[in-house]
Amino acid sequence: MNSRFTKILPLTLAFAFMSAVNAQPPKTAAVQANAGETYHVLPAEQFFGAAQMGYTAAKLAPEIISKLFCYCGCDITDGHGRLLDCFEGYHGVDCHICVEEAMQALTMKREGKSLGEIQQKVDQMFSDKYPFQTETDKLKKYKASRMYKADLGSEAKAAADREKDPMRRPLILNKKPEPGEPGGCCANHDDKNKTKKK
């Protein structure tokens, strides 16, 4: 066999394989949790910086992150019901709230904290970031399923304060915020490639 051919063939096959892999859209990585549930988190390696850390946290603690609420407003803007939804698609790439919640959850998991302790800490740190005046059904469902007993008096006061806050967007179901309108860090997440009409 020609020695030149044997040297070029492996390189040609490697190039063809890499081209085929890169041509396919990224797939979610199936992550198996302790309870046997499978989660589909996008591979963290395709991102960098904080986004990579957020996706890595989601991959390492999906059983915790699936039991947290994301306070960025993506329950309305993207239809999410749990923090893990942000990392099963591209939402977590440019959302610092999603990323910070996930990293906080992973840190506490590594410290041996319980799910209830993690939920309580994340709620304390991020609930005031929620951009809507009124709680959605998804947020109410999350609150009903939490593993810790919340101080209902302080939560009611916070909800009342939020409803009076002019910087928070009134909740109008099935309507995404307009550019420049308050409504979450990800209000225009799906509109990145669209040009603004004049």
HELIX and SHEET records of a PDB file:
HELIX    1   1 SER A    3  ALA A   23  1                                  21    
HELIX    2   2 ALA A   44  GLN A   46  5                                   3    
HELIX    3   3 GLY A   49  LEU A   60  1                                  12    
HELIX    4   4 PRO A   62  ILE A   65  1                                   4    
HELIX    5   5 CYS A   74  THR A   77  1                                   4    
HELIX    6   6 LEU A   83  PHE A   87  5                                   5    
HELIX    7   7 HIS A   91  ASP A   94  5                                   4    
HELIX    8   8 HIS A   96  ARG A  110  1                                  15    
HELIX    9   9 LEU A  115  PHE A  126  1                                  12    
HELIX   10  10 SER A  127  LYS A  129  5                                   3    
HELIX   11  11 ASP A  137  SER A  145  1                                   9    
HELIX   12  12 LEU A  152  LYS A  164  1                                  13    
HELIX   13  13 HIS A  189  ASP A  191  5                                   3    
SHEET    1   A 2 ALA A  29  GLN A  32  0                                        
SHEET    2   A 2 THR A  38  VAL A  41 -1                                        
END                                                                             
